[in-house]
């Protein structure tokens, strides 16, 4: 399944969003997923292709679990939007 994940910071006092946090989040997602960092200014947007029949709810649950890591726990999943196959 191809989805677009959008994450936002949970605290207003957190440092500005940077590609480093996006890269950290991608590194903690499952190895078998193809990941593409789309945006890292204000919000982090990552496209993920699981290459299986995972549902959006299952992917959202996995991402929510990943975001409990102390290094990135100041982020929360805002949306997990399914995209049509082959979306650019």
PDB file of N, CA, C and O in Angstrom:
ATOM      1  N   UNK A   1       0.843  -1.173   0.000  1.00  0.00           N
ATOM      2  CA  UNK A   1       0.000   0.000   0.000  1.00  0.00           C
ATOM      3  C   UNK A   1       0.884   1.231   0.000  1.00  0.00           C
ATOM      4  O   UNK A   1       1.919   1.274   0.665  1.00  0.00           O
ATOM      5  N   UNK A   2       0.460   2.231  -0.756  1.00  0.00           N
ATOM      6  CA  UNK A   2       1.169   3.503  -0.840  1.00  0.00           C
ATOM      7  C   UNK A   2       0.405   4.540  -0.021  1.00  0.00           C
ATOM      8  O   UNK A   2      -0.780   4.773  -0.261  1.00  0.00           O
ATOM      9  N   UNK A   3       1.079   5.161   0.944  1.00  0.00           N
ATOM     10  CA  UNK A   3       0.453   6.175   1.790  1.00  0.00           C
ATOM     11  C   UNK A   3       1.363   7.380   1.918  1.00  0.00           C
ATOM     12  O   UNK A   3       2.574   7.300   1.708  1.00  0.00           O
ATOM     13  N   UNK A   4       0.746   8.497   2.267  1.00  0.00           N
ATOM     14  CA  UNK A   4       1.501   9.696   2.592  1.00  0.00           C
ATOM     15  C   UNK A   4       1.249  10.001   4.055  1.00  0.00           C
ATOM     16  O   UNK A   4       0.105  10.175   4.474  1.00  0.00           O
ATOM     17  N   UNK A   5       2.314  10.063   4.824  1.00  0.00           N
ATOM     18  CA  UNK A   5       2.249  10.318   6.260  1.00  0.00           C
ATOM     19  C   UNK A   5       2.614  11.773   6.513  1.00  0.00           C
ATOM     20  O   UNK A   5       3.602  12.273   5.976  1.00  0.00           O
ATOM     21  N   UNK A   6       1.819  12.448   7.325  1.00  0.00           N
ATOM     22  CA  UNK A   6       2.125  13.818   7.709  1.00  0.00           C
ATOM     23  C   UNK A   6       2.230  13.865   9.226  1.00  0.00           C
ATOM     24  O   UNK A   6       1.319  13.450   9.942  1.00  0.00           O
ATOM     25  N   UNK A   7       3.363  14.381   9.701  1.00  0.00           N
ATOM     26  CA  UNK A   7       3.607  14.489  11.131  1.00  0.00           C
ATOM     27  C   UNK A   7       3.835  15.937  11.511  1.00  0.00           C
ATOM     28  O   UNK A   7       4.390  16.716  10.736  1.00  0.00           O
ATOM     29  N   UNK A   8       3.400  16.292  12.718  1.00  0.00           N
ATOM     30  CA  UNK A   8       3.616  17.646  13.231  1.00  0.00           C
ATOM     31  C   UNK A   8       4.195  17.561  14.634  1.00  0.00           C
ATOM     32  O   UNK A   8       4.059  16.554  15.329  1.00  0.00           O
ATOM     33  N   UNK A   9       4.842  18.644  15.026  1.00  0.00           N
ATOM     34  CA  UNK A   9       5.440  18.693  16.357  1.00  0.00           C
ATOM     35  C   UNK A   9       4.346  18.828  17.404  1.00  0.00           C
ATOM     36  O   UNK A   9       3.331  19.487  17.180  1.00  0.00           O
ATOM     37  N   UNK A  10       4.567  18.195  18.550  1.00  0.00           N
ATOM     38  CA  UNK A  10       3.569  18.206  19.615  1.00  0.00           C
ATOM     39  C   UNK A  10       3.773  19.339  20.598  1.00  0.00           C
ATOM     40  O   UNK A  10       2.863  19.660  21.362  1.00  0.00           O
ATOM     41  N   UNK A  11       4.939  19.949  20.596  1.00  0.00           N
ATOM     42  CA  UNK A  11       5.225  21.033  21.544  1.00  0.00           C
ATOM     43  C   UNK A  11       5.625  22.284  20.784  1.00  0.00           C
ATOM     44  O   UNK A  11       6.375  22.218  19.810  1.00  0.00           O
ATOM     45  N   UNK A  12       5.126  23.411  21.230  1.00  0.00           N
ATOM     46  CA  UNK A  12       5.444  24.664  20.552  1.00  0.00           C
ATOM     47  C   UNK A  12       6.879  25.115  20.824  1.00  0.00           C
ATOM     48  O   UNK A  12       7.439  25.891  20.049  1.00  0.00           O
ATOM     49  N   UNK A  13       7.469  24.644  21.902  1.00  0.00           N
ATOM     50  CA  UNK A  13       8.831  25.034  22.241  1.00  0.00           C
ATOM     51  C   UNK A  13       9.893  24.150  21.614  1.00  0.00           C
ATOM     52  O   UNK A  13      11.084  24.350  21.853  1.00  0.00           O
ATOM     53  N   UNK A  14       9.480  23.174  20.814  1.00  0.00           N
ATOM     54  CA  UNK A  14      10.449  22.269  20.188  1.00  0.00           C
ATOM     55  C   UNK A  14      11.241  23.019  19.123  1.00  0.00           C
ATOM     56  O   UNK A  14      10.748  23.988  18.545  1.00  0.00           O
ATOM     57  N   UNK A  15      12.469  22.570  18.863  1.00  0.00           N
ATOM     58  CA  UNK A  15      13.260  23.211  17.809  1.00  0.00           C
ATOM     59  C   UNK A  15      12.544  23.098  16.463  1.00  0.00           C
ATOM     60  O   UNK A  15      11.708  22.215  16.272  1.00  0.00           O
ATOM     61  N   UNK A  16      12.870  23.981  15.547  1.00  0.00           N
ATOM     62  CA  UNK A  16      12.245  23.961  14.220  1.00  0.00           C
ATOM     63  C   UNK A  16      12.446  22.611  13.547  1.00  0.00           C
ATOM     64  O   UNK A  16      13.460  21.943  13.748  1.00  0.00           O
ATOM     65  N   UNK A  17      11.469  22.229  12.753  1.00  0.00           N
ATOM     66  CA  UNK A  17      11.550  20.964  12.020  1.00  0.00           C
ATOM     67  C   UNK A  17      12.769  20.965  11.118  1.00  0.00           C
ATOM     68  O   UNK A  17      13.114  21.988  10.526  1.00  0.00           O
ATOM     69  N   UNK A  18      13.400  19.844  11.020  1.00  0.00           N
ATOM     70  CA  UNK A  18      14.565  19.732  10.155  1.00  0.00           C
ATOM     71  C   UNK A  18      14.537  18.388   9.448  1.00  0.00           C
ATOM     72  O   UNK A  18      13.883  17.453   9.911  1.00  0.00           O
ATOM     73  N   UNK A  19      15.240  18.285   8.334  1.00  0.00           N
ATOM     74  CA  UNK A  19      15.307  16.995   7.645  1.00  0.00           C
ATOM     75  C   UNK A  19      15.877  15.886   8.531  1.00  0.00           C
ATOM     76  O   UNK A  19      15.605  14.709   8.292  1.00  0.00           O
ATOM     77  N   UNK A  20      16.657  16.241   9.540  1.00  0.00           N
ATOM     78  CA  UNK A  20      17.248  15.242  10.425  1.00  0.00           C
ATOM     79  C   UNK A  20      16.153  14.426  11.119  1.00  0.00           C
ATOM     80  O   UNK A  20      16.248  13.200  11.186  1.00  0.00           O
ATOM     81  N   UNK A  21      15.124  15.090  11.632  1.00  0.00           N
ATOM     82  CA  UNK A  21      14.038  14.359  12.271  1.00  0.00           C
ATOM     83  C   UNK A  21      13.326  13.461  11.268  1.00  0.00           C
ATOM     84  O   UNK A  21      12.971  12.328  11.593  1.00  0.00           O
ATOM     85  N   UNK A  22      13.114  13.956  10.056  1.00  0.00           N
ATOM     86  CA  UNK A  22      12.497  13.133   9.019  1.00  0.00           C
ATOM     87  C   UNK A  22      13.313  11.898   8.721  1.00  0.00           C
ATOM     88  O   UNK A  22      12.761  10.812   8.543  1.00  0.00           O
ATOM     89  N   UNK A  23      14.615  12.051   8.664  1.00  0.00           N
ATOM     90  CA  UNK A  23      15.515  10.923   8.412  1.00  0.00           C
ATOM     91  C   UNK A  23      15.488   9.950   9.587  1.00  0.00           C
ATOM     92  O   UNK A  23      15.496   8.736   9.383  1.00  0.00           O
ATOM     93  N   UNK A  24      15.456  10.462  10.804  1.00  0.00           N
ATOM     94  CA  UNK A  24      15.357   9.598  11.987  1.00  0.00           C
ATOM     95  C   UNK A  24      14.075   8.772  11.948  1.00  0.00           C
ATOM     96  O   UNK A  24      14.091   7.569  12.211  1.00  0.00           O
ATOM     97  N   UNK A  25      12.959   9.433  11.616  1.00  0.00           N
ATOM     98  CA  UNK A  25      11.687   8.722  11.549  1.00  0.00           C
ATOM     99  C   UNK A  25      11.749   7.634  10.480  1.00  0.00           C
ATOM    100  O   UNK A  25      11.336   6.500  10.727  1.00  0.00           O
ATOM    101  N   UNK A  26      12.257   7.966   9.306  1.00  0.00           N
ATOM    102  CA  UNK A  26      12.352   6.960   8.233  1.00  0.00           C
ATOM    103  C   UNK A  26      13.209   5.773   8.651  1.00  0.00           C
ATOM    104  O   UNK A  26      12.889   4.630   8.324  1.00  0.00           O
ATOM    105  N   UNK A  27      14.292   6.034   9.370  1.00  0.00           N
ATOM    106  CA  UNK A  27      15.190   4.962   9.796  1.00  0.00           C
ATOM    107  C   UNK A  27      14.508   3.995  10.757  1.00  0.00           C
ATOM    108  O   UNK A  27      14.868   2.819  10.808  1.00  0.00           O
ATOM    109  N   UNK A  28      13.530   4.477  11.517  1.00  0.00           N
ATOM    110  CA  UNK A  28      12.853   3.624  12.486  1.00  0.00           C
ATOM    111  C   UNK A  28      11.663   2.864  11.890  1.00  0.00           C
ATOM    112  O   UNK A  28      11.134   1.948  12.520  1.00  0.00           O
ATOM    113  N   UNK A  29      11.246   3.238  10.692  1.00  0.00           N
ATOM    114  CA  UNK A  29      10.163   2.509  10.036  1.00  0.00           C
ATOM    115  C   UNK A  29      10.691   1.169   9.524  1.00  0.00           C
ATOM    116  O   UNK A  29      11.899   1.025   9.336  1.00  0.00           O
ATOM    117  N   UNK A  30       9.825   0.195   9.296  1.00  0.00           N
ATOM    118  CA  UNK A  30      10.286  -1.132   8.864  1.00  0.00           C
ATOM    119  C   UNK A  30      11.194  -1.089   7.641  1.00  0.00           C
ATOM    120  O   UNK A  30      10.965  -0.315   6.711  1.00  0.00           O
ATOM    121  N   UNK A  31      12.226  -1.926   7.652  1.00  0.00           N
ATOM    122  CA  UNK A  31      13.217  -1.965   6.574  1.00  0.00           C
ATOM    123  C   UNK A  31      12.606  -2.282   5.214  1.00  0.00           C
ATOM    124  O   UNK A  31      13.081  -1.777   4.198  1.00  0.00           O
ATOM    125  N   UNK A  32      11.563  -3.108   5.175  1.00  0.00           N
ATOM    126  CA  UNK A  32      10.976  -3.516   3.909  1.00  0.00           C
ATOM    127  C   UNK A  32      10.137  -2.445   3.230  1.00  0.00           C
ATOM    128  O   UNK A  32       9.727  -2.616   2.082  1.00  0.00           O
ATOM    129  N   UNK A  33       9.881  -1.352   3.919  1.00  0.00           N
ATOM    130  CA  UNK A  33       9.073  -0.283   3.336  1.00  0.00           C
ATOM    131  C   UNK A  33       9.953   0.646   2.504  1.00  0.00           C
ATOM    132  O   UNK A  33      11.047   1.016   2.929  1.00  0.00           O
ATOM    133  N   UNK A  34       9.476   1.020   1.325  1.00  0.00           N
ATOM    134  CA  UNK A  34      10.169   2.040   0.540  1.00  0.00           C
ATOM    135  C   UNK A  34       9.703   3.391   1.058  1.00  0.00           C
ATOM    136  O   UNK A  34       8.501   3.627   1.176  1.00  0.00           O
ATOM    137  N   UNK A  35      10.649   4.287   1.371  1.00  0.00           N
ATOM    138  CA  UNK A  35      10.334   5.560   2.025  1.00  0.00           C
ATOM    139  C   UNK A  35      10.921   6.723   1.240  1.00  0.00           C
ATOM    140  O   UNK A  35      12.016   6.631   0.684  1.00  0.00           O
ATOM    141  N   UNK A  36      10.170   7.821   1.207  1.00  0.00           N
ATOM    142  CA  UNK A  36      10.616   9.015   0.499  1.00  0.00           C
ATOM    143  C   UNK A  36      10.233  10.239   1.316  1.00  0.00           C
ATOM    144  O   UNK A  36       9.050  10.514   1.516  1.00  0.00           O
ATOM    145  N   UNK A  37      11.231  10.971   1.785  1.00  0.00           N
ATOM    146  CA  UNK A  37      10.991  12.204   2.538  1.00  0.00           C
ATOM    147  C   UNK A  37      10.592  13.292   1.552  1.00  0.00           C
ATOM    148  O   UNK A  37      11.372  13.665   0.676  1.00  0.00           O
ATOM    149  N   UNK A  38       9.363  13.803   1.702  1.00  0.00           N
ATOM    150  CA  UNK A  38       8.819  14.784   0.766  1.00  0.00           C
ATOM    151  C   UNK A  38       8.955  16.208   1.278  1.00  0.00           C
ATOM    152  O   UNK A  38       9.128  17.132   0.483  1.00  0.00           O
ATOM    153  N   UNK A  39       8.880  16.401   2.567  1.00  0.00           N
ATOM    154  CA  UNK A  39       8.895  17.756   3.139  1.00  0.00           C
ATOM    155  C   UNK A  39       9.371  17.675   4.580  1.00  0.00           C
ATOM    156  O   UNK A  39       9.062  16.722   5.296  1.00  0.00           O
ATOM    157  N   UNK A  40      10.122  18.676   4.995  1.00  0.00           N
ATOM    158  CA  UNK A  40      10.583  18.711   6.385  1.00  0.00           C
ATOM    159  C   UNK A  40      10.702  20.147   6.865  1.00  0.00           C
ATOM    160  O   UNK A  40      11.688  20.513   7.506  1.00  0.00           O
ATOM    161  N   UNK A  41       9.700  20.961   6.555  1.00  0.00           N
ATOM    162  CA  UNK A  41       9.694  22.333   7.070  1.00  0.00           C
ATOM    163  C   UNK A  41       8.325  22.606   7.664  1.00  0.00           C
ATOM    164  O   UNK A  41       7.336  22.755   6.946  1.00  0.00           O
ATOM    165  N   UNK A  42       8.286  22.668   8.959  1.00  0.00           N
ATOM    166  CA  UNK A  42       7.012  22.836   9.671  1.00  0.00           C
ATOM    167  C   UNK A  42       6.380  21.498   9.992  1.00  0.00           C
ATOM    168  O   UNK A  42       6.149  21.179  11.159  1.00  0.00           O
ATOM    169  N   UNK A  43       6.102  20.724   8.977  1.00  0.00           N
ATOM    170  CA  UNK A  43       5.615  19.355   9.135  1.00  0.00           C
ATOM    171  C   UNK A  43       6.568  18.437   8.392  1.00  0.00           C
ATOM    172  O   UNK A  43       7.313  18.870   7.513  1.00  0.00           O
ATOM    173  N   UNK A  44       6.534  17.173   8.754  1.00  0.00           N
ATOM    174  CA  UNK A  44       7.307  16.167   8.027  1.00  0.00           C
ATOM    175  C   UNK A  44       6.313  15.356   7.209  1.00  0.00           C
ATOM    176  O   UNK A  44       5.316  14.864   7.738  1.00  0.00           O
ATOM    177  N   UNK A  45       6.588  15.221   5.929  1.00  0.00           N
ATOM    178  CA  UNK A  45       5.746  14.422   5.039  1.00  0.00           C
ATOM    179  C   UNK A  45       6.614  13.336   4.430  1.00  0.00           C
ATOM    180  O   UNK A  45       7.630  13.612   3.792  1.00  0.00           O
ATOM    181  N   UNK A  46       6.195  12.099   4.640  1.00  0.00           N
ATOM    182  CA  UNK A  46       6.930  10.945   4.131  1.00  0.00           C
ATOM    183  C   UNK A  46       5.959  10.070   3.339  1.00  0.00           C
ATOM    184  O   UNK A  46       4.873   9.751   3.822  1.00  0.00           O
ATOM    185  N   UNK A  47       6.346   9.686   2.133  1.00  0.00           N
ATOM    186  CA  UNK A  47       5.577   8.692   1.379  1.00  0.00           C
ATOM    187  C   UNK A  47       6.181   7.330   1.653  1.00  0.00           C
ATOM    188  O   UNK A  47       7.399   7.147   1.648  1.00  0.00           O
ATOM    189  N   UNK A  48       5.288   6.378   1.893  1.00  0.00           N
ATOM    190  CA  UNK A  48       5.716   5.015   2.224  1.00  0.00           C
ATOM    191  C   UNK A  48       4.985   4.043   1.315  1.00  0.00           C
ATOM    192  O   UNK A  48       3.773   4.142   1.127  1.00  0.00           O
ATOM    193  N   UNK A  49       5.730   3.109   0.757  1.00  0.00           N
ATOM    194  CA  UNK A  49       5.141   2.006   0.003  1.00  0.00           C
ATOM    195  C   UNK A  49       5.511   0.729   0.735  1.00  0.00           C
ATOM    196  O   UNK A  49       6.680   0.349   0.782  1.00  0.00           O
ATOM    197  N   UNK A  50       4.507   0.066   1.310  1.00  0.00           N
ATOM    198  CA  UNK A  50       4.768  -1.138   2.098  1.00  0.00           C
ATOM    199  C   UNK A  50       4.942  -2.367   1.220  1.00  0.00           C
ATOM    200  O   UNK A  50       5.436  -3.393   1.687  1.00  0.00           O
ATOM    201  N   UNK A  51       4.543  -2.278  -0.049  1.00  0.00           N
ATOM    202  CA  UNK A  51       4.643  -3.388  -1.005  1.00  0.00           C
ATOM    203  C   UNK A  51       3.882  -4.627  -0.532  1.00  0.00           C
ATOM    204  O   UNK A  51       4.238  -5.753  -0.879  1.00  0.00           O
ATOM    205  N   UNK A  52       2.834  -4.411   0.261  1.00  0.00           N
ATOM    206  CA  UNK A  52       1.990  -5.523   0.691  1.00  0.00           C
ATOM    207  C   UNK A  52       0.566  -5.022   0.866  1.00  0.00           C
ATOM    208  O   UNK A  52       0.242  -3.909   0.451  1.00  0.00           O
ATOM    209  N   UNK A  53      -0.258  -5.812   1.458  1.00  0.00           N
ATOM    210  CA  UNK A  53      -1.679  -5.471   1.614  1.00  0.00           C
ATOM    211  C   UNK A  53      -1.990  -4.823   2.966  1.00  0.00           C
ATOM    212  O   UNK A  53      -3.117  -4.925   3.451  1.00  0.00           O
ATOM    213  N   UNK A  54      -1.017  -4.167   3.571  1.00  0.00           N
ATOM    214  CA  UNK A  54      -1.261  -3.458   4.828  1.00  0.00           C
ATOM    215  C   UNK A  54      -2.357  -2.424   4.622  1.00  0.00           C
ATOM    216  O   UNK A  54      -2.502  -1.860   3.537  1.00  0.00           O
ATOM    217  N   UNK A  55      -3.123  -2.185   5.673  1.00  0.00           N
ATOM    218  CA  UNK A  55      -4.147  -1.151   5.610  1.00  0.00           C
ATOM    219  C   UNK A  55      -3.586   0.164   6.134  1.00  0.00           C
ATOM    220  O   UNK A  55      -2.543   0.191   6.788  1.00  0.00           O
ATOM    221  N   UNK A  56      -4.288   1.251   5.841  1.00  0.00           N
ATOM    222  CA  UNK A  56      -3.872   2.555   6.371  1.00  0.00           C
ATOM    223  C   UNK A  56      -3.851   2.542   7.892  1.00  0.00           C
ATOM    224  O   UNK A  56      -2.971   3.136   8.515  1.00  0.00           O
ATOM    225  N   UNK A  57      -4.832   1.856   8.489  1.00  0.00           N
ATOM    226  CA  UNK A  57      -4.892   1.781   9.952  1.00  0.00           C
ATOM    227  C   UNK A  57      -3.682   1.035  10.520  1.00  0.00           C
ATOM    228  O   UNK A  57      -3.138   1.442  11.547  1.00  0.00           O
ATOM    229  N   UNK A  58      -3.260  -0.035   9.877  1.00  0.00           N
ATOM    230  CA  UNK A  58      -2.094  -0.788  10.344  1.00  0.00           C
ATOM    231  C   UNK A  58      -0.825   0.056  10.215  1.00  0.00           C
ATOM    232  O   UNK A  58       0.023   0.054  11.107  1.00  0.00           O
ATOM    233  N   UNK A  59      -0.704   0.764   9.116  1.00  0.00           N
ATOM    234  CA  UNK A  59       0.467   1.620   8.908  1.00  0.00           C
ATOM    235  C   UNK A  59       0.478   2.752   9.932  1.00  0.00           C
ATOM    236  O   UNK A  59       1.519   3.058  10.513  1.00  0.00           O
ATOM    237  N   UNK A  60      -0.681   3.371  10.154  1.00  0.00           N
ATOM    238  CA  UNK A  60      -0.772   4.448  11.144  1.00  0.00           C
ATOM    239  C   UNK A  60      -0.386   3.946  12.531  1.00  0.00           C
ATOM    240  O   UNK A  60       0.304   4.645  13.273  1.00  0.00           O
ATOM    241  N   UNK A  61      -0.828   2.739  12.885  1.00  0.00           N
ATOM    242  CA  UNK A  61      -0.488   2.170  14.194  1.00  0.00           C
ATOM    243  C   UNK A  61       1.019   1.964  14.317  1.00  0.00           C
ATOM    244  O   UNK A  61       1.601   2.246  15.364  1.00  0.00           O
ATOM    245  N   UNK A  62       1.655   1.472  13.250  1.00  0.00           N
ATOM    246  CA  UNK A  62       3.106   1.251  13.275  1.00  0.00           C
ATOM    247  C   UNK A  62       3.841   2.581  13.415  1.00  0.00           C
ATOM    248  O   UNK A  62       4.790   2.682  14.192  1.00  0.00           O
ATOM    249  N   UNK A  63       3.417   3.593  12.676  1.00  0.00           N
ATOM    250  CA  UNK A  63       4.068   4.899  12.735  1.00  0.00           C
ATOM    251  C   UNK A  63       3.885   5.523  14.117  1.00  0.00           C
ATOM    252  O   UNK A  63       4.825   6.097  14.668  1.00  0.00           O
ATOM    253  N   UNK A  64       2.698   5.416  14.671  1.00  0.00           N
ATOM    254  CA  UNK A  64       2.436   5.939  16.011  1.00  0.00           C
ATOM    255  C   UNK A  64       3.354   5.281  17.030  1.00  0.00           C
ATOM    256  O   UNK A  64       3.862   5.952  17.929  1.00  0.00           O
ATOM    257  N   UNK A  65       3.568   3.990  16.902  1.00  0.00           N
ATOM    258  CA  UNK A  65       4.480   3.266  17.793  1.00  0.00           C
ATOM    259  C   UNK A  65       5.914   3.774  17.616  1.00  0.00           C
ATOM    260  O   UNK A  65       6.616   3.997  18.602  1.00  0.00           O
ATOM    261  N   UNK A  66       6.346   3.957  16.377  1.00  0.00           N
ATOM    262  CA  UNK A  66       7.698   4.452  16.090  1.00  0.00           C
ATOM    263  C   UNK A  66       7.903   5.824  16.732  1.00  0.00           C
ATOM    264  O   UNK A  66       8.986   6.115  17.241  1.00  0.00           O
ATOM    265  N   UNK A  67       6.871   6.667  16.710  1.00  0.00           N
ATOM    266  CA  UNK A  67       6.998   8.027  17.229  1.00  0.00           C
ATOM    267  C   UNK A  67       7.087   8.091  18.757  1.00  0.00           C
ATOM    268  O   UNK A  67       7.192   9.180  19.320  1.00  0.00           O
ATOM    269  N   UNK A  68       7.046   6.957  19.421  1.00  0.00           N
ATOM    270  CA  UNK A  68       7.275   6.937  20.867  1.00  0.00           C
ATOM    271  C   UNK A  68       8.762   6.927  21.204  1.00  0.00           C
ATOM    272  O   UNK A  68       9.133   7.100  22.365  1.00  0.00           O
ATOM    273  N   UNK A  69       9.615   6.726  20.208  1.00  0.00           N
ATOM    274  CA  UNK A  69      11.061   6.753  20.437  1.00  0.00           C
ATOM    275  C   UNK A  69      11.441   8.121  21.013  1.00  0.00           C
ATOM    276  O   UNK A  69      11.031   9.147  20.469  1.00  0.00           O
ATOM    277  N   UNK A  70      12.216   8.156  22.100  1.00  0.00           N
ATOM    278  CA  UNK A  70      12.546   9.437  22.748  1.00  0.00           C
ATOM    279  C   UNK A  70      13.185  10.473  21.824  1.00  0.00           C
ATOM    280  O   UNK A  70      13.001  11.672  22.035  1.00  0.00           O
ATOM    281  N   UNK A  71      13.928  10.042  20.812  1.00  0.00           N
ATOM    282  CA  UNK A  71      14.594  10.999  19.920  1.00  0.00           C
ATOM    283  C   UNK A  71      13.609  11.765  19.041  1.00  0.00           C
ATOM    284  O   UNK A  71      13.919  12.857  18.565  1.00  0.00           O
ATOM    285  N   UNK A  72      12.427  11.197  18.824  1.00  0.00           N
ATOM    286  CA  UNK A  72      11.447  11.835  17.943  1.00  0.00           C
ATOM    287  C   UNK A  72      10.060  11.918  18.573  1.00  0.00           C
ATOM    288  O   UNK A  72       9.068  12.125  17.875  1.00  0.00           O
ATOM    289  N   UNK A  73       9.996  11.756  19.883  1.00  0.00           N
ATOM    290  CA  UNK A  73       8.694  11.721  20.560  1.00  0.00           C
ATOM    291  C   UNK A  73       7.985  13.072  20.566  1.00  0.00           C
ATOM    292  O   UNK A  73       6.834  13.159  20.992  1.00  0.00           O
ATOM    293  N   UNK A  74       8.651  14.124  20.101  1.00  0.00           N
ATOM    294  CA  UNK A  74       8.000  15.433  19.999  1.00  0.00           C
ATOM    295  C   UNK A  74       7.238  15.583  18.681  1.00  0.00           C
ATOM    296  O   UNK A  74       6.814  16.682  18.324  1.00  0.00           O
ATOM    297  N   UNK A  75       7.068  14.478  17.966  1.00  0.00           N
ATOM    298  CA  UNK A  75       6.289  14.436  16.735  1.00  0.00           C
ATOM    299  C   UNK A  75       5.078  13.542  16.931  1.00  0.00           C
ATOM    300  O   UNK A  75       5.113  12.585  17.704  1.00  0.00           O
ATOM    301  N   UNK A  76       3.990  13.874  16.209  1.00  0.00           N
ATOM    302  CA  UNK A  76       2.803  13.021  16.218  1.00  0.00           C
ATOM    303  C   UNK A  76       2.305  12.862  14.791  1.00  0.00           C
ATOM    304  O   UNK A  76       2.489  13.740  13.948  1.00  0.00           O
ATOM    305  N   UNK A  77       1.677  11.732  14.541  1.00  0.00           N
ATOM    306  CA  UNK A  77       1.094  11.478  13.231  1.00  0.00           C
ATOM    307  C   UNK A  77      -0.184  12.294  13.106  1.00  0.00           C
ATOM    308  O   UNK A  77      -1.097  12.166  13.922  1.00  0.00           O
ATOM    309  N   UNK A  78      -0.241  13.123  12.089  1.00  0.00           N
ATOM    310  CA  UNK A  78      -1.436  13.930  11.847  1.00  0.00           C
ATOM    311  C   UNK A  78      -2.342  13.254  10.837  1.00  0.00           C
ATOM    312  O   UNK A  78      -3.554  13.193  11.043  1.00  0.00           O
ATOM    313  N   UNK A  79      -1.774  12.735   9.732  1.00  0.00           N
ATOM    314  CA  UNK A  79      -2.570  12.017   8.736  1.00  0.00           C
ATOM    315  C   UNK A  79      -1.794  10.843   8.168  1.00  0.00           C
ATOM    316  O   UNK A  79      -0.564  10.839   8.118  1.00  0.00           O
ATOM    317  N   UNK A  80      -2.557   9.850   7.743  1.00  0.00           N
ATOM    318  CA  UNK A  80      -2.030   8.698   7.006  1.00  0.00           C
ATOM    319  C   UNK A  80      -2.993   8.515   5.844  1.00  0.00           C
ATOM    320  O   UNK A  80      -4.028   7.862   5.976  1.00  0.00           O
ATOM    321  N   UNK A  81      -2.642   9.094   4.715  1.00  0.00           N
ATOM    322  CA  UNK A  81      -3.537   9.195   3.570  1.00  0.00           C
ATOM    323  C   UNK A  81      -3.130   8.185   2.488  1.00  0.00           C
ATOM    324  O   UNK A  81      -2.013   8.243   1.975  1.00  0.00           O
ATOM    325  N   UNK A  82      -4.031   7.267   2.146  1.00  0.00           N
ATOM    326  CA  UNK A  82      -3.764   6.287   1.088  1.00  0.00           C
ATOM    327  C   UNK A  82      -3.710   6.990  -0.255  1.00  0.00           C
ATOM    328  O   UNK A  82      -4.519   7.872  -0.542  1.00  0.00           O
ATOM    329  N   UNK A  83      -2.747   6.591  -1.076  1.00  0.00           N
ATOM    330  CA  UNK A  83      -2.577   7.140  -2.417  1.00  0.00           C
ATOM    331  C   UNK A  83      -2.809   6.041  -3.449  1.00  0.00           C
ATOM    332  O   UNK A  83      -2.603   4.864  -3.153  1.00  0.00           O
ATOM    333  N   UNK A  84      -3.236   6.408  -4.653  1.00  0.00           N
ATOM    334  CA  UNK A  84      -3.410   5.392  -5.685  1.00  0.00           C
ATOM    335  C   UNK A  84      -2.053   4.841  -6.107  1.00  0.00           C
ATOM    336  O   UNK A  84      -1.056   5.561  -6.065  1.00  0.00           O
ATOM    337  N   UNK A  85      -2.001   3.572  -6.514  1.00  0.00           N
ATOM    338  CA  UNK A  85      -0.726   2.996  -6.969  1.00  0.00           C
ATOM    339  C   UNK A  85      -0.123   3.848  -8.092  1.00  0.00           C
ATOM    340  O   UNK A  85      -0.830   4.327  -8.979  1.00  0.00           O
ATOM    341  N   UNK A  86       1.171   4.020  -8.031  1.00  0.00           N
ATOM    342  CA  UNK A  86       1.874   4.792  -9.051  1.00  0.00           C
ATOM    343  C   UNK A  86       1.775   6.300  -8.895  1.00  0.00           C
ATOM    344  O   UNK A  86       2.181   7.035  -9.795  1.00  0.00           O
ATOM    345  N   UNK A  87       1.251   6.776  -7.782  1.00  0.00           N
ATOM    346  CA  UNK A  87       1.158   8.233  -7.558  1.00  0.00           C
ATOM    347  C   UNK A  87       2.553   8.825  -7.558  1.00  0.00           C
ATOM    348  O   UNK A  87       3.482   8.266  -6.975  1.00  0.00           O
ATOM    349  N   UNK A  88       2.686   9.949  -8.211  1.00  0.00           N
ATOM    350  CA  UNK A  88       4.011  10.579  -8.317  1.00  0.00           C
ATOM    351  C   UNK A  88       4.363  11.341  -7.076  1.00  0.00           C
ATOM    352  O   UNK A  88       5.441  11.931  -6.998  1.00  0.00           O
TER     353      UNK A  88
END
